[in-house]
Amino acid sequence: MTTITALRIFPPLAIGRLGSAVEPLDNYTVTVVETPPDADALPFRSIQCAETLVVDEASGEIVATRPASAQPPHFKTGNQIRPVAPFLEVFAVTDSGEAVALTAPMLDQAKLTVRWRVEVGNFKMFRRTGDVNDQIHADTDFFSDSTRRALMGHCANFISPDKAVAMGWVQAIRPNAAYPQIRLRFTPAAGLVYGSTPLDKPIVVDDPSNGTGESSEVPIPPERTLYDSARGRWHGYVDNNAIRNTLGQGLYAAYGATPFFNYYDQPQPSRGYFDDTCDGIVTVELVDHAGVVQHSARARICSAPPIFAPDSGFIRSMADDLEQVLDGPEVGPEGVGLAEAEDIIRRAYETVRFMNISVLNGGPVDGKPNVADTMPGNDYDDLKRLNQQVFDPAMDTSTVLGIHQGVLSAVHDGSGMYYTEYLRKPEEIGDLTDTGRHKMPALMSGADARYLALTRRQSDIIAKAKDGVTLVPRNRTAQLTHQAQGNPPNAGIASAVGNCCPGLEYDFRSVWRRVFQGITLVEHTNYVVQADAEFSDLLGHRLLKIDGRAIVFQAMGPSEAHPDGGPLATTENPNGVVCMEWSNALAYALQKQGGTMECVFTKDVSEVEVLDGGETITRSLTVRKFFEDDTAFISRELAAPGEMTQGLCSPWQNDFRECVCYYWASSRPDYVNVQPDGDASKGDNWLQKVRTGAYVVDDYKDANLINYKDLFENWEALLRFQIGGKDV
């Protein structure tokens, strides 16, 4: 008789993708199309329908399957997007040490019953206002039947207790003879925008989107007007503290000179909008006849926007960041196979393919000022670096793709180490010299509007890749990448952005900031925003070093004061200091989970960034366990339900419109329908209302582009999926 010794839920992180269509998206596969390295261009990955499980919602049973086919799935039904509704599978660890699918006959044999609980939250309003009454919670309590349960999010500051946000559904799948495994399915919400009651004193601002001096509004229907503006302060709230905010600028729909978006240097009041996204924890328990819990397991879920270019990959995904936590920042002496290194370069190619390099390079476009959100523009706005193009003005997307293809050929031939000197090191975050900005990845924003770097592990993979080595995922790495039966690839963490600002699926900065026991850091800086009583003397101080490794650096580059180069600075950041993003800053610390590390802080409270140059405090801090023992479930101590998405935009469409493309390009494309044009290329901006083949530079004032209001009201109909780089 097999004895159950423990439980697991696979995958330990699952992503539901928003959409209002009744029928969830079919399962599909994405495979690399092999091609000679010297081909004219790398083909898009092949996307084909895979076997799809069909669930009868009334009974909760899997009643049929749709067979695989050579065609990609239909991502829309009419103007409605089909949601991605992932399955979570329960596995039992047996006395033999292996994990096997938990089935109904196994439960009968062990005389155990299964029960589930799902807790989710939307804390986006709360993270800004700090008012716990702005937290939105949904909790199913424990259940054992297969009834479909709505995740109805309640909030103390809603108009009345019976008002709620529909944040999706969960359903325990009833096992049958054909499909005996224990499963649960999460179906996300429709992606709607909700609103607040009017303010006693209406906000009137100069809004150039309509030229009237009055702010244009999104007509939120009465049934979605839930927030009581007389009770809470979300409607009209202003992010006015760049240190403690979720980002240097607020990411929410705002009244003001920049419609629907709040920049930190232009404080603007919130329009009171919020969305139906969520994140949370799924718990499964096995209970004996006396009601005693014998085994339990947990997994995380979240809802997020669709992947609009499903046949391409991210240059740096959440899977890359988590694999670095599990397997360390360096590859072992055995090295790693060429396939792993080639995959990273291929994903870089696929990201660049959707970027209009000639625009993102920062120079004028067709003789007109470039108003797009670009890294050269960020360099000037954030650090007053001279606003100069990064590369030669003739640089085009086709040129850069050719460079990436050359790198891929070199990696394929085993000479990838040569290129590691051109990769941006995490410590080079402040190097805004010409040489520093040329480092790869170029023109891409990572965490907190700084230049993107690969994970330390990704760089080491490229350096140490060699032929004849096969990488076998370790136990917990395999758990992370487990693809449940019926789940399409866009339900997994390889489809989620990793080192992000702030992200689309999970805002992973919410996890990193609690890695040290007793203190909480701000998502985007080294500022201690909360501390336990034992460490209260660190509140308001800044973390400078971890185990001897600096995490803050001087920004260097040309400025008006020093055209040939020198330290950069602004009024808000007089020392010109930038922080390394948390994933790489903590890469070595997370190899000592449960142990202590020497952490160096500023001696005094510091509202501004400083370098390690004055008096300091050194404290020994314990590194929390990132995952629960022997699992790939991110510890609840690091993030409660609702916290892993709390730093994301409210509503999600807000930053989706604003952040042009230069890192999310393989999910939220920029440059589509691209065609050769002499030595360069031409194509459309993904947000163009009418496809003309002439790229329209991103500008919220341009009527040719889909604007915030369009997205809030009709995003499903307006946004087009891309297959092979073309509208479908």
C-alpha positions in Angstrom: 0.0 0.0 0.0 1.3 3.4 -1.0 1.6 5.9 1.8 1.1 9.6 1.2 3.8 11.6 3.1 3.3 15.1 1.6 1.3 17.1 -0.9 2.3 19.5 -3.7 0.3 21.7 -6.1 1.8 22.1 -9.6 2.4 24.6 -10.9 3.2 26.5 -7.7 2.6 29.8 -9.6 -0.2 30.0 -12.2 -1.3 32.9 -14.3 -4.9 33.5 -15.4 -5.2 35.9 -18.4 -8.1 38.4 -18.5 -10.9 38.1 -21.0 -14.7 38.3 -21.1 -15.4 35.5 -23.6 -17.4 32.5 -22.1 -15.1 29.9 -23.5 -11.5 29.8 -22.1 -8.6 29.8 -24.5 -7.6 26.4 -26.0 -4.4 24.8 -25.0 -1.5 25.3 -27.4 2.2 24.6 -27.9 5.0 27.0 -28.9 8.1 25.4 -30.5 11.2 26.8 -32.0 11.5 26.4 -35.8 15.0 25.2 -36.5 16.8 27.2 -39.1 20.4 27.6 -40.1 22.2 30.3 -38.0 23.1 32.1 -41.3 19.5 32.4 -42.5 18.2 35.8 -43.5 16.1 36.0 -40.4 15.0 33.8 -37.5 11.4 32.5 -38.1 8.7 33.0 -35.6 8.0 30.1 -33.3 5.4 27.7 -34.4 2.2 27.9 -32.4 -0.3 25.1 -32.7 -3.4 23.9 -30.9 -2.8 21.1 -28.3 -5.2 18.8 -26.7 -7.6 20.8 -24.7 -9.6 19.7 -21.7 -13.3 20.6 -21.8 -15.0 21.2 -18.4 -18.7 21.0 -17.8 -19.3 23.9 -15.5 -22.5 22.4 -14.0 -20.9 19.1 -12.9 -17.3 20.2 -12.7 -16.2 17.2 -14.7 -13.8 17.0 -17.6 -16.3 15.6 -20.2 -14.3 15.8 -23.4 -11.1 16.9 -25.1 -10.6 18.9 -28.2 -7.8 17.4 -30.3 -4.6 19.0 -31.3 -4.3 20.6 -34.7 -1.6 22.4 -36.8 -3.4 25.7 -36.5 -3.0 28.3 -33.7 -6.0 28.8 -31.4 -8.6 31.5 -31.8 -7.6 34.1 -29.1 -10.9 36.0 -29.5 -14.6 35.2 -29.9 -15.8 38.2 -31.8 -14.6 41.2 -29.9 -14.2 39.3 -26.7 -10.9 37.8 -25.6 -10.9 34.2 -24.4 -9.5 34.1 -20.9 -6.6 31.8 -19.9 -8.0 29.6 -17.2 -5.2 27.4 -15.7 -5.6 24.1 -14.0 -3.7 23.4 -10.7 -2.8 19.7 -10.2 -2.4 18.0 -6.9 0.6 15.6 -6.5 1.3 13.3 -3.6 4.8 12.6 -2.3 4.8 8.9 -1.4 6.9 6.8 0.9 9.1 6.0 -2.1 10.0 9.7 -2.3 8.5 10.3 -5.7 5.7 12.7 -6.5 2.7 11.1 -8.3 -0.6 12.6 -9.4 -3.1 12.4 -6.6 -6.2 10.6 -7.7 -9.6 9.8 -6.3 -8.8 6.0 -5.9 -5.7 7.0 -3.8 -7.9 9.1 -1.6 -10.3 6.3 -1.2 -7.5 3.9 -0.3 -6.1 6.3 2.3 -9.6 7.1 3.6 -9.1 10.8 3.2 -11.1 13.6 1.7 -9.9 16.7 -0.1 -10.9 20.3 0.6 -9.8 23.6 -1.0 -9.6 27.2 0.0 -8.8 30.2 -2.2 -7.9 33.6 -0.8 -7.2 36.5 -3.2 -6.9 40.2 -3.0 -6.4 43.5 -4.9 -4.3 45.8 -2.7 -3.5 48.4 -5.4 -5.5 51.2 -3.7 -4.3 50.2 -0.2 -0.6 50.3 -1.3 -1.1 54.0 -2.3 -3.4 55.3 0.5 -2.1 53.1 3.3 -5.8 52.7 4.5 -6.5 49.0 5.3 -10.1 49.7 4.4 -9.0 50.1 0.8 -7.9 46.4 0.7 -10.2 44.2 -1.5 -10.5 40.7 -0.3 -12.1 37.5 -1.5 -12.1 34.2 0.4 -14.0 31.1 -0.4 -13.4 29.4 3.0 -12.9 25.7 2.7 -15.0 23.7 0.3 -15.1 20.1 -0.9 -17.7 20.2 -3.7 -17.3 21.0 -7.4 -19.6 24.0 -7.5 -18.2 26.9 -9.5 -17.4 29.7 -6.9 -17.1 33.4 -7.7 -14.3 35.3 -6.2 -16.2 38.3 -5.0 -13.9 41.0 -3.7 -15.3 43.1 -0.8 -13.8 46.3 0.5 -14.7 48.2 3.7 -14.7 51.5 1.7 -17.3 50.2 -0.9 -20.7 51.8 -0.9 -22.2 48.9 1.0 -21.3 45.4 2.3 -23.2 43.8 -0.6 -21.1 45.5 -3.3 -18.2 43.5 -4.6 -15.8 43.2 -7.5 -16.0 40.0 -9.5 -12.4 38.8 -9.6 -12.9 35.5 -11.3 -14.0 32.0 -10.4 -12.6 28.8 -9.1 -13.9 25.3 -9.4 -12.6 22.0 -8.0 -12.7 19.5 -10.9 -14.8 16.5 -10.1 -12.7 13.4 -10.8 -14.1 10.6 -13.0 -12.9 7.4 -14.5 -11.3 9.1 -17.5 -9.7 11.9 -15.4 -9.3 10.8 -11.9 -6.7 13.4 -10.8 -7.4 16.0 -8.2 -7.4 19.4 -9.8 -8.7 23.0 -9.4 -9.3 25.5 -12.2 -9.0 29.3 -11.9 -10.8 31.5 -14.4 -9.8 35.2 -14.2 -12.1 38.2 -14.5 -13.1 40.0 -17.6 -10.6 42.9 -17.2 -13.2 45.6 -16.4 -12.6 49.1 -14.9 -14.5 50.0 -11.8 -15.1 53.5 -10.4 -16.0 55.7 -7.4 -18.9 57.9 -6.5 -18.5 61.6 -7.4 -16.6 63.9 -5.1 -18.4 66.6 -3.2 -16.1 69.1 -4.9 -15.4 68.0 -8.5 -11.9 68.2 -9.7 -11.4 70.5 -12.6 -8.0 70.5 -14.3 -6.5 71.6 -17.6 -6.8 68.4 -19.6 -5.4 68.8 -23.2 -7.1 65.6 -24.2 -10.3 67.5 -24.8 -9.2 71.2 -24.8 -12.0 72.3 -22.5 -10.2 72.7 -19.2 -12.4 70.0 -17.8 -11.3 66.5 -17.3 -12.7 63.8 -19.7 -14.3 60.9 -17.8 -14.8 57.2 -18.5 -18.5 56.5 -18.1 -18.4 53.8 -15.4 -21.9 52.2 -15.3 -23.8 52.2 -12.0 -23.3 48.5 -11.3 -19.5 49.1 -11.4 -19.4 52.3 -9.4 -18.5 50.7 -6.0 -16.1 52.9 -4.1 -17.6 55.4 -1.6 -15.7 58.6 -2.1 -17.2 60.0 1.1 -15.8 57.1 3.1 -12.3 56.5 1.6 -9.8 58.8 -0.1 -8.8 56.9 -3.2 -10.8 59.2 -5.4 -8.7 62.4 -5.4 -5.7 60.7 -3.8 -2.3 62.1 -4.8 1.0 60.3 -4.7 3.2 63.0 -3.4 6.1 61.1 -1.8 8.4 59.7 -4.4 10.4 57.7 -1.8 7.5 55.7 -0.3 5.3 55.3 -3.4 5.1 52.1 -5.4 7.4 53.7 -7.9 9.1 57.0 -8.3 5.9 58.1 -10.0 2.4 57.0 -9.2 0.9 54.5 -11.6 -2.8 55.1 -11.6 -5.4 56.9 -13.6 -5.2 60.6 -12.7 -6.7 63.9 -13.5 -4.2 66.4 -14.9 -2.0 67.7 -17.6 -1.1 64.2 -18.7 -4.4 62.4 -19.1 -4.9 59.4 -16.9 -1.3 59.1 -15.8 0.4 60.6 -12.7 4.0 61.6 -13.0 5.9 62.4 -9.7 6.9 65.8 -10.9 3.3 66.6 -11.8 1.3 65.5 -8.8 -2.3 64.7 -9.9 -5.3 63.3 -8.1 -6.6 59.9 -8.7 -9.8 59.4 -10.8 -10.9 56.7 -8.4 -10.6 53.9 -10.9 -9.6 50.4 -10.1 -9.7 47.0 -11.8 -10.7 43.4 -11.2 -7.3 41.8 -11.2 -6.0 39.9 -8.1 -3.4 37.6 -6.7 -3.6 35.1 -4.0 -3.1 31.7 -2.5 -4.7 28.3 -3.2 -4.6 25.8 -0.3 -5.5 22.1 -0.6 -5.8 19.8 2.5 -6.4 16.1 3.0 -8.6 15.4 6.0 -9.3 12.2 7.8 -12.7 10.9 9.0 -12.2 12.8 12.3 -11.7 16.1 10.5 -8.0 16.2 11.2 -5.8 17.7 8.5 -3.2 15.1 7.5 -1.4 16.9 4.6 -1.6 20.3 2.9 -0.1 22.3 0.1 -0.2 25.8 -1.4 0.2 27.5 -4.7 -0.1 31.1 -5.9 -2.4 32.5 -8.6 -2.8 35.8 -10.3 -4.7 37.4 -13.1 -3.0 39.5 -15.7 -3.4 41.0 -19.2 -3.2 38.6 -22.2 0.1 37.8 -24.0 -0.5 39.6 -27.3 2.5 38.0 -29.1 2.2 34.4 -28.0 4.8 33.0 -30.5 7.7 35.0 -29.0 9.5 35.0 -25.6 10.8 37.5 -23.1 14.5 38.3 -22.9 14.2 38.0 -19.1 11.2 36.2 -17.5 10.0 35.5 -14.0 11.3 32.0 -14.6 14.8 33.3 -15.0 14.6 35.3 -11.7 13.2 32.3 -9.8 15.7 29.8 -11.2 18.4 32.2 -10.0 16.9 32.0 -6.5 16.8 28.2 -6.7 20.0 27.3 -8.5 22.2 30.3 -7.7 23.7 33.1 -9.6 26.5 30.9 -11.1 26.5 27.8 -13.1 28.3 24.8 -11.6 31.7 23.5 -12.9 29.8 21.0 -15.1 28.7 24.0 -17.2 25.5 24.1 -19.1 24.3 23.1 -22.6 24.4 25.3 -25.6 20.6 25.1 -25.9 20.1 27.1 -22.7 22.4 29.9 -23.9 20.9 29.9 -27.4 17.4 30.2 -25.8 18.4 33.4 -24.0 19.8 35.1 -27.2 16.8 33.9 -29.2 14.4 35.6 -26.6 16.5 38.8 -26.9 16.0 38.6 -30.7 12.3 38.1 -30.3 12.0 41.0 -27.9 13.9 43.4 -30.3 11.8 42.2 -33.3 8.8 44.1 -31.8 10.8 47.3 -31.0 11.1 50.2 -33.4 14.8 50.8 -32.7 15.0 54.0 -34.8 12.4 55.6 -32.5 13.7 54.1 -29.2 17.2 55.3 -30.0 15.9 58.7 -29.0 16.5 60.9 -32.0 14.0 63.0 -34.0 11.5 61.1 -36.1 10.8 62.4 -39.6 12.3 65.7 -38.6 10.0 66.1 -35.6 10.8 65.9 -31.9 10.6 62.4 -30.5 8.0 62.4 -27.8 8.0 58.6 -27.2 8.9 57.1 -23.9 12.6 56.1 -24.4 15.6 55.3 -22.4 17.5 58.4 -23.6 14.5 60.4 -22.4 14.5 58.6 -19.1 18.2 59.3 -18.7 17.5 63.0 -19.1 14.4 63.2 -17.0 15.7 61.1 -14.1 19.4 62.0 -13.9 19.8 65.0 -16.3 22.2 63.1 -18.6 22.5 64.9 -22.0 19.6 63.8 -24.1 21.5 62.0 -26.8 20.8 59.0 -29.0 22.4 55.8 -27.9 23.4 54.5 -31.3 24.1 55.9 -34.8 20.9 57.5 -36.1 20.9 55.1 -39.0 20.4 52.1 -36.6 17.2 50.3 -37.4 15.4 47.2 -36.1 16.6 45.2 -39.0 20.2 46.1 -38.2 19.9 45.2 -34.6 18.3 41.9 -35.4 21.3 41.1 -37.6 23.6 41.8 -34.7 21.6 39.4 -32.5 21.6 36.8 -35.1 25.4 37.0 -35.2 25.6 36.5 -31.5 23.3 33.5 -31.7 25.6 32.0 -34.4 28.6 32.5 -32.1 26.8 30.9 -29.2 25.8 28.0 -31.4 29.4 27.5 -32.3 30.4 27.6 -28.7 32.1 31.0 -28.6 29.4 32.8 -26.6 31.9 33.7 -23.8 33.3 36.3 -26.1 30.1 38.2 -25.9 29.8 38.3 -22.2 32.0 41.4 -22.0 29.3 43.2 -24.0 26.6 42.2 -21.5 25.6 44.8 -18.9 26.6 43.8 -15.4 24.2 44.5 -12.6 26.8 46.7 -11.0 26.9 48.9 -14.1 23.4 50.2 -13.5 24.7 53.8 -13.2 27.0 53.7 -16.2 25.3 56.1 -18.6 28.4 56.8 -20.6 28.3 56.0 -24.3 30.1 52.7 -23.6 27.7 51.8 -20.8 24.6 52.5 -22.8 25.9 50.3 -25.6 26.0 47.3 -23.4 23.4 44.5 -24.0 20.5 44.5 -23.6 20.4 48.0 -25.0 17.5 50.5 -25.1 15.5 48.3 -22.7 14.2 49.4 -19.3 14.3 46.9 -16.5 13.3 47.6 -12.9 12.6 51.1 -11.9 13.3 52.7 -15.3 17.0 51.8 -15.2 18.7 49.9 -18.0 17.9 46.2 -18.1 20.5 43.6 -17.2 20.2 39.9 -17.5 20.2 37.9 -14.3 23.6 36.9 -13.1 22.8 33.3 -13.9 21.7 34.1 -17.5 25.1 35.8 -18.1 26.9 32.9 -16.6 25.0 30.5 -18.8 26.1 32.3 -21.9 29.7 32.4 -20.6 29.9 28.7 -19.7 27.6 27.1 -22.3 29.3 24.2 -24.1 28.4 21.3 -26.4 27.6 17.9 -25.0 26.2 19.1 -21.7 22.5 18.3 -20.9 20.8 20.4 -18.2 18.5 18.3 -16.1 16.2 20.6 -14.0 16.6 20.1 -10.3 13.5 19.1 -8.3 12.2 22.5 -7.4 13.2 24.0 -10.7 11.1 21.3 -12.3 8.2 22.2 -10.1 8.4 25.8 -11.2 8.3 24.9 -14.9 5.7 22.2 -14.6 3.0 22.5 -17.2 -0.3 21.1 -16.0 -2.3 19.1 -18.5 -4.5 21.5 -20.5 -2.5 24.6 -19.6 -1.3 26.8 -22.4 2.3 28.2 -22.1 0.9 31.7 -21.3 -0.3 30.3 -17.9 3.2 29.7 -16.8 5.9 32.0 -15.3 8.1 31.7 -18.4 5.5 34.0 -20.1 5.7 36.6 -17.3 8.1 39.5 -17.2 10.8 39.3 -14.6 13.0 42.2 -13.6 10.2 44.6 -14.3 9.0 48.2 -13.7 6.6 47.3 -12.2 5.4 44.4 -14.3 2.3 42.9 -15.8 1.6 39.6 -13.9 3.3 39.8 -10.5 5.1 42.8 -9.1 8.0 40.8 -7.9 9.5 43.8 -6.0 6.8 43.1 -3.4 8.7 39.9 -2.5 12.3 41.0 -2.7 11.6 43.9 -0.3 10.9 41.5 2.6 13.8 39.1 2.2 15.5 40.3 5.4 13.6 39.4 8.5 12.5 42.4 10.6 12.6 45.1 7.9 10.6 46.0 4.7 12.2 48.0 1.9 10.4 50.2 -0.6 9.9 48.3 -3.9 12.1 50.6 -6.0 14.8 51.9 -3.5 16.9 50.8 -0.6 14.8 52.9 1.9 13.6 51.0 5.0 9.9 51.8 5.1 8.8 49.4 7.9 10.7 47.7 10.8 9.9 45.5 13.7 10.5 46.8 17.2 13.9 45.1 17.3 15.0 47.0 14.2 13.1 50.2 14.7 16.4 52.2 14.7 16.7 51.4 11.0 13.4 53.0 10.0 14.0 55.6 7.4 17.6 54.5 6.8 19.0 53.2 3.6 20.6 49.8 2.9 24.0 50.3 1.2 25.8 46.9 1.3 24.9 43.3 1.7 27.7 41.0 2.9 30.3 43.5 1.6 28.6 43.9 -1.9 27.5 47.4 -2.7 23.9 47.8 -4.0 24.0 51.5 -4.7 26.2 53.2 -7.4 27.1 56.6 -8.7 25.4 57.6 -12.0 28.0 58.7 -14.5 27.7 60.3 -17.9 27.7 63.5 -19.9 25.6 66.4 -18.6 25.3 70.1 -19.3 27.8 70.8 -16.5 30.2 68.1 -17.6 29.7 67.5 -21.4 32.7 65.1 -21.4 31.3 63.0 -18.6 31.2 63.0 -14.8 28.8 62.4 -11.9 25.1 63.0 -12.7 22.7 64.6 -10.2 19.3 66.2 -9.9 17.6 68.4 -7.3 15.6 65.3 -6.1 18.7 63.1 -6.3 21.6 65.5 -5.5 24.1 62.6 -5.1 23.2 61.0 -8.4 22.8 57.6 -6.8 21.0 54.6 -8.4 20.1 51.3 -6.8 20.7 47.9 -8.3 17.5 46.0 -8.9 16.6 43.6 -6.2 16.7 40.3 -8.0 20.5 40.6 -8.8 21.2 42.6 -5.6 19.9 39.7 -3.5 21.2 36.9 -5.7 23.9 35.9 -3.3 22.0 36.6 -0.1 19.3 34.2 -1.2 21.8 31.4 -1.3 22.0 31.7 2.5 18.4 31.4 3.4 17.9 31.0 7.1 21.4 32.3 7.8 22.5 35.8 8.6 24.3 38.5 6.6 26.1 41.7 7.5 24.0 44.6 6.2 25.4 48.1 6.1 22.9 51.1 6.5 23.3 54.8 6.6 23.9 56.1 10.1 21.1 58.5 9.9 17.6 58.7 8.4 18.1 59.6 4.7 15.4 61.0 2.6 17.8 61.3 -0.4 19.9 58.6 -1.9 23.5 58.4 -0.7 26.7 56.5 -1.5 28.8 54.6 1.0 31.0 57.5 2.1 29.9 58.6 5.5 29.3 57.0 8.9 27.2 53.8 8.8 25.4 51.2 10.9 26.1 47.5 10.4 23.5 45.0 11.5 23.3 41.2 11.2 20.0 40.3 9.5 18.4 36.9 8.9 17.6 36.0 5.3 14.0 34.7 5.2 13.3 31.4 3.5 12.1 32.3 0.0 10.2 29.0 -0.6 8.5 26.7 1.8 10.6 23.7 2.6 11.1 21.3 -0.3 8.6 23.2 -2.5 8.6 26.0 -5.0 5.8 27.9 -3.2 6.9 31.4 -2.3 6.6 31.8 1.4 3.5 33.6 2.7 5.8 35.6 5.0 7.1 37.3 1.9 3.7 38.2 0.5 0.1 37.7 1.6 -2.8 37.4 -0.9 -3.1 40.7 -2.7 0.5 41.9 -2.1 2.2 40.4 -5.1 0.3 42.7 -7.4 -0.2 45.7 -5.2 2.5 47.8 -6.9 1.0 47.3 -10.4 -1.0 49.9 -12.2 -4.5 50.8 -11.1 -6.2 50.0 -13.4 -3.8 47.8 -15.3 -4.6 49.4 -18.6 -2.9 52.6 -17.4 0.7 51.6 -17.7 -0.1 49.2 -20.5 -0.8 52.3 -22.6 2.1 54.4 -21.4 5.1 52.0 -21.3 6.0 51.9 -25.0 7.6 48.5 -25.5 11.2 48.4 -24.7 11.1 45.3 -22.5 7.6 44.0 -22.7 7.7 43.9 -26.5 7.0 40.2 -26.8 3.9 40.6 -24.7 2.8 44.2 -25.3 4.2 44.8 -28.8 5.2 48.1 -30.3 6.4 47.5 -33.9 4.1 45.2 -35.9 3.4 44.3 -39.6 7.1 45.1 -40.2 8.4 45.0 -43.8 11.8 45.7 -45.4 12.2 49.3 -46.7 15.5 49.5 -48.5 18.3 49.2 -45.8 15.7 49.8 -43.0 12.2 48.7 -42.2 8.7 50.1 -41.9 5.6 49.0 -40.0 2.8 50.1 -37.7 2.6 51.1 -34.1 0.6 48.4 -32.4 -1.7 51.1 -30.9 -2.5 52.7 -34.3 -6.2 52.8 -34.9 -5.7 52.4 -38.6 -2.8 50.4 -40.1 -1.0 52.4 -42.7 2.5 51.0 -42.7 3.8 54.4 -41.5 4.7 54.2 -37.8 3.0 56.7 -35.5 5.3 57.8 -32.7 3.7 57.2 -29.3 2.0 60.4 -28.1 -1.1 60.5 -25.9 -2.3 63.6 -27.8 -2.3 61.9 -31.2 -5.8 60.9 -32.2 -4.4 58.2 -34.5 -3.5 56.1 -31.5 -5.6 54.2 -29.0 -5.7 56.3 -25.9 -6.3 55.6 -22.2 -10.0 56.2 -22.4 -10.3 53.8 -25.4 -8.5 51.0 -23.4 -10.6 51.6 -20.3 -13.8 51.2 -22.3 -13.0 48.8 -25.1 -9.6 47.2 -24.8 -10.7 43.7 -25.9 -12.0 44.9 -29.2 -9.2 47.3 -30.0 -6.1 45.3 -29.1 -4.9 42.9 -31.7 -3.0 39.6 -31.3 0.1 39.0 -33.3 1.1 35.8 -35.0 4.2 35.9 -37.0 4.5 39.6 -36.3 1.2 40.3 -38.1 -2.2 41.3 -37.0 -4.6 38.3 -36.6 
